[in-house]
Amino acid sequence: MSDKQRDSIQFNAKGQDFFDVGRIAEAEDMYRRAIAADPSWSVPHYNLGLLCKYAGRWSESLAFNKRASELDPQDEAAAWNLGIAATALGDWATARLAWSRCGIELPVGDGPILINYGIVPIRLDPQGRAEVVWARRIDPARARIANIPFPETGYRFGDLVLHDGAAVGERRLGDKIVPVFNMLTLLETSEFKTFVLWAPNASQAAIESLAALAEEEGCFVEDWSSSVRYICATCSKGPALPEHIHQEPQSTKGVQFALAARNLEEALRLAQRWTERENLGPASARLVVE
C-alpha cells in the first residue's frame, strides 16, 4: 500500500467520523482530500455522493455516485444512489442504467419509469415532524402520497415524492411487513388542498355516505379518528412489533375527517351535500379552512 493510499484511507475515516456527528462541511473536506490522495478508490466518491444526496445537491450526487460506480461496478449502493440522483434530475437514461445495475427489471422505453410497486409507508420530513403516510410507489425511488397528511406538514394527497432506498422502520400491511422509506424531496405538487371536517357524532353510515359523495365529486376523504396513530420515534423507526402505549395530543380530539379537494368551493360543496343528506346542523358538522 502506497503512502497516498494510506492518506486516502485516513482522510475517508475522518470524514465518516465527522459525517456521523453532523459536521457536514468538515466531512466533505475530508472526503475530497481522500479523493485527491487516491482518485482510483471508489469509497470516498460514494461517501461524497451520499452526503450530497442528503443535502439535495443532485447534480453533484449524480457525478460522485457515477464515478464510484465506474470504479467499482459491483457497488450496488453507489448504483442505487446514482438512480436516486438521476431520478431527482429527470435523467431517465442514467436512472434506467443505474436500476439495471441493481438487478431491477424495467419496462421498455427511454422516459420516466412507471411500475406498480404497490403501497408503501413514506416518512415525510424525517428531520422534522416525521409523519408517516401511505403512498403508491411507482418506481424504485418515487411514490405518490395516498393518505391526506396533516396540513402543517406542507404536503398533500397526491404529491409525488422522491424517497430513499434504505428502510428506516417497518409497518404492517395486512399480513405483510413492509419497509418505511424516508422522503428526500418533493418532486411534484398535487392539485389537491387539505380541509378538515369536524363531525364528532357521525355514524358509520354517515361516514360511508361522505366517502361515496367524495368519490362523486372527484375528492378524497379520510377518517382521521380511525386512521391516525401517534407513536414515538423509537417505535416509528423500529420493527413492526406491538408498541408501548402512546399518549395522543389533546389538540387532535374531535377532528374526524380530512378532505382532499382542489379548492375551497369544491370542499364546501361536498360538505354541504353531506350535511344536507345526513340532516346534520352547524353544531354537528363544521368545515375548518386551514
C-alpha positions in Angstrom: 0.0 0.0 0.0 1.4 3.4 -1.0 1.6 6.4 1.2 -1.1 8.1 -0.9 -3.5 5.2 -0.4 -2.9 5.3 3.4 -3.6 9.0 3.4 -6.8 8.4 1.5 -8.0 5.8 4.0 -7.2 8.1 6.9 -9.0 11.1 5.3 -12.0 9.0 4.5 -12.2 7.6 8.0 -12.1 11.1 9.5 -14.8 12.2 7.0 -17.0 9.3 8.2 -16.5 10.4 11.8 -17.5 14.0 11.0 -20.5 12.8 9.0 -21.7 10.6 11.8 -21.9 13.6 14.2 -23.4 16.0 11.7 -20.3 18.0 10.9 -21.1 18.0 7.2 -18.7 20.7 6.0 -15.7 19.0 7.7 -16.8 15.6 6.4 -17.0 16.9 2.8 -13.5 18.4 3.1 -12.1 15.1 4.3 -13.8 13.1 1.6 -12.4 15.5 -1.0 -8.9 15.1 0.4 -9.3 11.3 0.3 -10.2 11.5 -3.4 -7.3 13.8 -4.1 -4.9 11.4 -2.4 -6.2 8.4 -4.3 -8.7 9.2 -7.1 -8.9 5.5 -8.0 -10.6 4.4 -4.8 -14.4 4.3 -5.1 -15.4 4.7 -1.4 -14.8 8.4 -0.9 -16.6 9.1 -4.2 -19.5 7.1 -2.8 -19.4 8.9 0.5 -19.5 12.3 -1.2 -22.4 11.2 -3.3 -24.2 10.1 -0.2 -23.5 13.4 1.5 -24.7 15.4 -1.5 -27.9 13.2 -1.7 -28.9 14.1 1.8 -28.1 17.8 1.1 -30.3 17.7 -2.0 -27.3 18.5 -4.3 -28.5 16.3 -7.0 -26.1 17.1 -9.8 -23.1 16.6 -7.6 -24.6 13.4 -6.1 -25.1 12.0 -9.6 -21.5 12.8 -10.6 -19.9 11.3 -7.4 -22.0 8.2 -7.5 -21.5 7.7 -11.2 -17.7 7.8 -10.6 -18.0 5.4 -7.6 -20.0 3.0 -9.8 -17.5 3.2 -12.6 -14.6 2.5 -10.2 -16.5 -0.4 -8.5 -19.2 -1.8 -10.8 -20.1 -4.3 -8.1 -21.1 -1.5 -5.6 -24.9 -1.7 -5.6 -25.2 1.1 -3.1 -23.5 3.5 -5.4 -25.7 2.4 -8.3 -28.8 2.8 -6.2 -27.8 6.3 -5.1 -27.0 7.1 -8.7 -30.5 6.0 -9.7 -32.0 8.3 -7.0 -30.0 11.3 -8.1 -30.8 10.7 -11.7 -34.5 10.4 -10.9 -34.4 13.7 -9.0 -32.9 15.3 -12.1 -35.2 13.6 -14.6 -32.2 11.9 -16.2 -34.1 8.8 -17.2 -31.3 7.2 -19.3 -28.9 7.3 -16.3 -31.7 6.2 -13.9 -32.5 3.2 -16.1 -28.9 2.2 -16.3 -28.5 2.5 -12.5 -31.6 0.4 -11.7 -30.5 -2.2 -14.2 -27.1 -2.5 -12.4 -29.1 -3.2 -9.3 -30.9 -6.1 -11.0 -34.2 -4.3 -11.4 -36.3 -5.3 -14.4 -37.7 -2.2 -16.1 -40.4 -1.6 -18.7 -39.1 -1.0 -22.2 -38.7 2.7 -23.0 -36.5 5.7 -22.6 -38.6 8.1 -20.5 -40.0 8.1 -16.9 -40.3 4.7 -15.3 -43.8 3.6 -14.3 -44.0 0.4 -12.3 -46.7 -0.6 -9.8 -44.8 -1.5 -6.7 -47.9 -1.2 -4.5 -48.5 0.7 -1.3 -45.6 1.6 1.0 -45.2 3.9 4.0 -43.2 7.1 3.5 -41.8 9.3 6.3 -42.3 12.9 5.4 -39.9 15.5 6.7 -37.7 12.9 8.5 -35.7 15.6 10.5 -38.9 17.4 11.5 -42.4 16.2 12.2 -41.6 12.8 10.6 -45.3 12.0 9.8 -45.6 8.6 8.1 -48.1 8.2 5.3 -49.0 5.5 2.9 -48.1 6.1 -0.7 -48.2 4.3 -4.0 -44.7 3.5 -5.2 -44.3 4.0 -9.0 -40.7 3.3 -9.5 -37.6 2.4 -7.3 -37.4 6.0 -5.9 -40.8 7.7 -6.5 -44.1 7.4 -4.7 -47.4 9.3 -4.8 -49.0 10.1 -1.4 -52.2 8.2 -0.9 -53.2 9.5 2.6 -54.1 13.0 3.5 -51.2 14.4 5.5 -51.8 16.9 8.3 -51.9 20.4 6.8 -49.0 21.6 8.9 -46.6 19.2 7.2 -47.0 21.2 4.0 -47.6 18.1 1.9 -50.9 17.0 0.3 -52.8 14.0 -1.0 -51.4 13.1 -4.5 -47.9 14.8 -4.0 -45.2 12.9 -5.9 -42.1 12.5 -3.7 -38.6 11.1 -4.1 -37.7 8.6 -1.4 -34.5 6.9 -0.1 -33.7 3.3 -0.7 -32.8 2.4 2.8 -35.6 1.2 5.1 -36.0 3.1 8.4 -38.6 1.2 10.3 -41.5 -1.1 9.4 -45.3 -1.2 9.3 -47.9 -3.9 8.9 -49.9 -4.0 5.7 -52.5 -6.8 6.2 -50.4 -9.9 6.9 -47.2 -8.4 5.4 -44.4 -6.4 7.0 -43.4 -3.5 4.7 -40.4 -1.1 5.0 -40.7 2.6 5.8 -38.7 4.8 3.4 -37.7 8.4 4.2 -38.7 11.1 1.8 -35.9 13.0 0.2 -37.7 15.8 -1.7 -40.9 16.8 -3.2 -40.9 16.3 -7.0 -44.4 17.3 -8.0 -47.1 19.2 -6.0 -50.6 17.8 -6.1 -53.6 19.8 -7.3 -55.4 18.9 -4.1 -55.6 21.0 -1.0 -56.4 19.8 2.6 -59.5 20.7 4.5 -60.7 19.4 7.9 -64.3 18.5 8.5 -65.2 18.3 12.2 -68.2 16.0 12.8 -67.8 14.2 16.1 -71.1 12.4 16.1 -71.2 10.9 12.6 -72.5 7.4 12.4 -70.8 4.6 10.3 -73.5 5.0 7.7 -72.8 8.8 7.5 -69.1 8.1 7.1 -69.8 5.8 4.2 -72.1 8.3 2.7 -69.4 11.0 2.9 -66.9 8.7 1.2 -69.4 8.0 -1.6 -70.1 11.7 -2.1 -66.4 12.5 -2.2 -65.9 10.0 -5.0 -68.7 11.6 -6.9 -67.1 15.0 -6.5 -63.7 13.7 -7.5 -62.4 14.3 -4.0 -60.9 12.1 -1.3 -61.9 11.7 2.3 -60.1 10.1 5.2 -61.4 9.4 8.7 -58.6 10.6 10.8 -60.2 9.4 14.0 -59.6 5.8 12.9 -56.6 6.1 10.5 -54.2 8.3 12.6 -51.9 6.7 15.2 -49.4 8.6 17.3 -46.2 6.6 18.1 -42.8 7.6 19.4 -39.7 7.9 17.3 -38.3 4.6 18.6 -41.4 2.7 17.6 -41.7 4.6 14.3 -38.1 3.7 13.3 -38.1 0.2 14.7 -39.5 -3.2 13.7 -43.3 -3.8 13.3 -43.8 -5.1 16.9 -46.6 -4.2 19.3 -45.8 -0.7 20.5 -46.0 0.5 24.1 -48.8 2.9 25.0 -48.6 6.4 23.4 -50.5 9.4 24.6 -52.3 11.2 21.8 -52.1 15.0 21.7 -55.3 16.6 23.1 -55.4 19.1 20.3 -56.5 16.5 17.8 -59.5 15.3 19.8 -62.7 15.7 17.8 -61.1 16.1 14.4 -62.7 13.4 12.4 -62.3 13.9 8.7 -59.8 15.2 6.3 -60.9 16.3 2.8 -58.7 16.5 -0.2 -60.3 18.9 -2.6 -59.0 21.1 -5.4 -60.3 24.3 -4.0 -62.5 25.8 -1.2 -65.6 25.8 -3.3 -65.3 22.1 -4.0 -64.8 21.3 -0.3 -67.7 23.5 0.7 -70.0 21.8 -1.9 -69.1 18.4 -0.7 -69.6 19.4 3.0 -73.0 21.0 2.2 -74.2 18.0 0.2 -73.2 15.6 3.0 -74.7 17.7 5.8 -78.0 18.1 3.9 -78.2 14.4 3.1 -77.4 13.4 6.7 -79.5 16.2 8.3 -76.5 17.5 10.2 -76.7 21.0 11.5 -73.9 23.6 12.1 -73.3 22.2 15.6 -72.8 18.6 14.2 -70.5 19.3 11.3 -68.1 22.2 10.6 -65.6 22.7 7.8 -62.3 24.1 9.0 -60.3 26.0 6.4 -56.6 25.8 7.2 
